[in-house]
Structure formats: structure tokens, C-alpha cells
Amino acid sequence: MFRFTRPLLNAARKPSTGITGLKVHRDPVPELKKTYEATLQTLSAIPQSSVYRQGTEALTLHKLKVLEKANGNVAAIEKELDEGQIEESLDIAQDELSLAQKMLQWKAWEPLEEKPQPGQWQYFGKEATASSSS
């Protein structure tokens, strides 16, 4: 019986991600949820007026809803998130959490300490601002 069940068990497990350096996670769904929640917690310390917070918070909330809707179905999560394998989604989420922590440390929403020199933000004859859309 042992010889029969071992191959079935191995077939049920994902042996590799096929991506160098990215290991298969034993239980990725709870870890992904925990990472999304940690990101939201970090973002809550950034002012609501911050464009970074608004965009990242909306995206993270959407991903968290996808996770909850899938009820632990990894294939459904991978399909809906469209970020590749769930281990890749976890990697992306961890990177976003790391960036949110750095943004909090950098206080990127605050005005510049020094005024930019004239023409510093001019590209191709146009003035670049946070509100310009071209």
C-alpha cells in the first residue's frame, strides 16, 4: 500500500515552480492573506491624500477580495490574479509590503526639502508635474 500512496501524494503536490530561485510554498494562501493584511496595515500609516496609498490600497483590497472569494482554491486565485503561479503572487505581495514600509520611512508624500532648480522637471519642452497626464 505504501508504494501506491507515495506516488499519488507526490503527484498531488507541486514538485517545482519551474522558476529558478522561487521555491514551492507549502501553504501559500494564508501567507498571501497575511501579507496583504500587513500591507494594508502599513498603508494605514501613510496619509490618505497620498497617491501611492490610494493606488496600492485599492489594488491590495481587490487582491484580498479575490483571495476570499476563491475559498482556498489555488487555481482560481492564480487565474483571477493573473500574476502567474501563486508563489509569484506571494513574491509580488512581499515586495509591495517592503516598498510600503520604505515609502513610510521616506515620507514620500511630504514636499521636497529643497526647491528644484529651474527646468529640472522639464522634458521635451514640457513641464512635468504630478497632475500632468501626458
N, C-alpha and C positions, 0 to 999 in steps of 0.2 A: 504494500500500500504506500509506503514512503516514496518509492521510486515514481509512483504515479502522481502523487500530490505535489512533489517538489517542482516538476516541470510546469504544472498548472499554476502554481504560486508564482514562479518566475515569469511566466507569460503574462500574468495579471499585473505584475509590477513593471514599471517603465525602467528598462536597464540603463538608458543613457538619454541625455538631451540631444546628443549629436552635435553639441556646440562646445568647443574647447574651452575649458575653464568654468563651465556652467554645470554644476552637479544637479542631479535629480534631488528634489526636496521630498522628504518622507511625507509631510503633511502640509502642503503649501497653502491651502485655503485659509485656515486660521491665522497663519503667519501673514498672509496678504491682508487679511482684515485688520489684524493688529497694526500693521504698517500704515494702512490707510488712516486708521483712527489716530495713530501717533502724528501723522502728517497734519490732520485736521486740528489736533490739539496744539501743535507748533504754530500753525497758521493763525490760530485764535489770538496769539500774542502780537501779531502784526496788525497795524491799523486797517480798518475796513475800507478806507479810501485807497489803499494800495492796489494798483492794478495787478500786481503779482498775486496778492492774496485772493482777489476776486476770481481770477482765471484758474488758479491752482485749486482753490476751494471748490469751485463748480465742477471741475474735472474729477477731483478726488471723490466728491459726493456721488457723481454719476457712476464711477467705478465701484464704489461701495454698494450702491443700489443694484448693480449688475451682479455683484457677489451674493447679495442677499436673495435676489430673485432666482439664482441658479440652484440654491439649496445644496451646495457642496458638489454639484456636477461639474467636474473639471473641464470636460469637453465643451459644455455650454458656456462656461466662463471664458475659455480660450476663444471661442467663436465670437462671443459678444464683445469682448475687449479688443479683439483683433490686434494683439500685440505679440503674436507668436505663441510659444508654449507658456504655461503658467509660471514656470521658473523665470522666464524672461519678464513677465509682468511683475513678478516679485522683485527682480533686479531693478526694473524701472521705478517701482514704488520706493525701494530703498534709496535710490539715487535722488528721487524727488524729496524724500524726507531729509536727506542730507543737505540738499540745496535750500530747503525751507529753513533749516537750522542756521545755515550760513547767511541767508538773507536777513534773518532775525539779528544775527551778530553784526552784520554790516550796516544795518539800518538803512537799507537802500531806498526807502521812501522819503528820507529826510532830504532837504535841499543840499546842494553842493556846498562844501566849506569855502571854496574859492570860486570867484566868478570865472566863467570860461572866457578865454581870450576871444576878441572879435574874429568871426569867421571860423571858429573851431568846429562848429556844428553845421557848417555849410558843405553840401556835397552836390556836385554838378550844378552849381549856381542856385541851389535851393536851400532854404533854412530848414534844418531838421529839428522837430520838436516832438514831444511825447504825444501831442494831439494830431500831428500831421499824418495823413493816411496814404501818402504816395512814396 
